[in-house]
Amino acid sequence: MTAPLPRTIRAVDTEQLLDLEREAGAYGFSQRLPVDWLQDHLAPGATHYLFPALVHHLSQGGARLEQHDG
């Protein structure tokens, strides 16, 4: 049996959170809220706690999926 994941992975300040959101957007990850909206609504001196919402395990280690055209 695998060990349970910790509830909190990391604590970050507002600027770090915005940087993570920008990076996620650059890689095309789905985001619930736009970075501009977050910047306008987050308290500048706040601490934000990150926790896992979804964990995905590859069944074949690092095997690559082949893309087929047509």
N, C-alpha and C positions, 0 to 999 in steps of 0.2 A: 504494500500500500504506500502511496506517495504521501509525503508530508503536506499538510495544508499550507496554502500560501498565506503570507502575513497579510493582515488587513490593510496596513499602511505600508506602501512601498517607499515613499519618499515625501519629505516636506520641502516645499519650495516657496520663495517669495513671489510677489506679483510679477516682477520683471522676468524671472525664470519661467513662470507659467506661460507668459505671453510668448517668450522665445520658443518654448516647447510647442505651443499652438501654431506658431508660424512654421516651424519645422514640419509638423504634421501636415499642414496645408501644402507645403512644398512637395511632400512625398505623395500627396493625393489621398491621405487618410480622411475618412469621413469625420466631419466636425459638426457638433450640434449648434454651436454659436460662432459667428464670425469674430475674428481677432479684434476688429475695430469696436464691436459691441462690448467684448470683454474688457478692453482697455478703458472704455467709458464707464463701466459698471463695477469693476473690481476696486477694492480699497488698496491704495498704493502700498501701505505698510503691512498688509495682511500676510499671514502664512496659509498656504493652501496644501492640503494633504492629498496625495495621489494614492489611489488604490486600484487593484485590478478589477476590471469589469468583465473581461473576457480573456480567457487563456486558450491559445490554440497550440496543440502539439502535432508535429508532423509524424505520420505513421511510419515513414521510411527514412528517418534521420534527415539528412540534408539533400535528399534526392530532388532533382529538378523535374518540374512538369514540362513536357514538351508541348509546344503550340503547333497545331496543325492548320495549315491554310486550306480553305475551301472545303 
